[in-house]
C-alpha cells in the first residue's frame, strides 16, 4: 500500500459538491481478469476519501487474485480508509 499523489482526476470533488456531503469515497482500478498492462496490472486499485480539509488517495496492488477477490479487497480497503479519516478528525 502506498500513498499516491493526487494526480487522479477528482471524482470525489464532484460527488461531495453534488451530494452536499462532508465526505466522499471513490475507487478505481483493474479487477481483471483482463485489462491489465505492465504499468497498470490486474489488481491495481486506488481508493480515495475526500473531505473539505483534505483528500487521501491510497494505491493498492492486490495482485491477480481473481476479480471477486480484488473487488472484496477494494471494499475492505475503502472501509478501512474511511475509518482512518474519521478517526483522524477526532484528533
C-alpha angles and dihedrals in degrees: 000000000000135000110247127213110249095256090123108103111259111256087151092063091056091045093051094046097043096045094037092227133146096232136029130192125204133177133187134169149106114291095175155172084170133012101065125130134182091267095039108030127186107277096036107132135169120206121192134187118188135191131165088267100051148339120230118198119186125191117215127189104197094166129222094316095140132281096269093047092050090050092048092047089050092054091048091049091049092052091047091051092047090053092048092051093046092048092048089056087062092061 
